[in-house]
Amino acid sequence: MKAYVITIMDNERSVKSAKRCIKSAAMYGLEVNMWPATTPKDDPYKIFEVKGIPDEKFEEKYSRKLNCMSAFLSHHSLWEESVLRNENIVIYEHDAFVTGMPPVNSNFQSVITFSKPSYGNFIIPSTIGVNPLTQKRYFGGAHGYIVKSHGAKMLIEAAKKVAGPTDVFLNLEFFPSLEEFFPWTCEARDDFSTIQNEMGVQSKHNFQSLKSYGIEDVK
């Protein structure tokens, strides 16, 4: 099983954060390699067009649209890698800090988060180990999760219809098989954002994207 941390290779802060993620993972015997992020310089609109991905749900007031699209494509490229290799892949974002071994040997269905939600209200699973997705109706951040090859294929196909900001895209309405491992073994430690604008950084929530999907946050 491969493990990668999405890294903006020409961004010093991103590289520094990714190295911190790699170092924290190594403490638990997990080798993590940098995965070059897609950035606005790569022309996300063109990539979306080529891959047949709609961009309407990336239009919201808390994020920079091109950056948000780029982040989605960074994850999408790892989903494609999982399908190509026909193997599970552990995916981290550059702000991830590893606090334990991810559930690489656990029996899960298709896609599983093992990360503590990074914003808003959330529910703590009541059972140790693999649970149905419990923290929210969607991933409370996409900073650490595992995807199986058939799960990756499922995400890629759905992206052609309902793509949106990665964490909200990974929701139970679209993917009822999403699961969660508890206790969480990853948390976001972010002191900067390449995606959110000032309002988004202050609110740390994507209400517009939630509404566009008809999803309610945990009250």
WOLINTA-V205131 format. One record per helix or strand of 3 or more residues. SS is the DSSP state (h for helix, s for strand). FROM is the first residue (numbers start at 1). LEN is the number of residues. If there is no record, write none. Layout:
SS|FROM|LEN  SS|FROM|LEN
This chain:
s|2|6  h|12|15  s|33|4  h|40|3  h|44|8  h|56|3  h|65|21  s|89|5  s|96|3  s|111|3  s|129|4  s|144|4  h|149|14  h|166|4  s|179|4  s|186|3  h|198|6  h|207|7
